[in-house]
Amino acid sequence: MTDSSFTNIFDIIEILAGIYIIYSGINMKTTGKISSQLVGKDIDIPSARDPKGFINAMFPINMVCGVLFLLLGGASLYMDNYMEVELWVNLLITGTLLIVCIVFAYFTKVSQDRFLK
């Protein structure tokens, strides 16, 4: 496996994660049911205090983080295959993705504590 195909796998995973986060947010908003994949294992969804509050709080976070994953993963995939870029560009994209992950995890945890426990 070449270095390029290895990074392509991670870029595709980032894109798929973005799609899943967006899909889960839209699905939660339309059905009113919380996705068990996006909350901690210690959360008992059927006995949650305020599921609608959680969904309303997380919907914009899901959309923004999902779109950022899609855009950054897509940009990285494109650059890895069709452009020669400096190392700092790849590091900037990777750092931004890490920050998006941290922000998403933070808001998920805060919303869980506020609405579901």
Secondary structure by P-SEA (a helix, b strand, c coil): ccaaaaaaaaaaaaaaaaaaaaaaaaaaaaacccccccccccccccccccaaaaaaaaaaaaaaaaaaaaaaaaaaaaaaccccccaaaaaaaaaaaaaaaaaaaaaaaaaaacccc
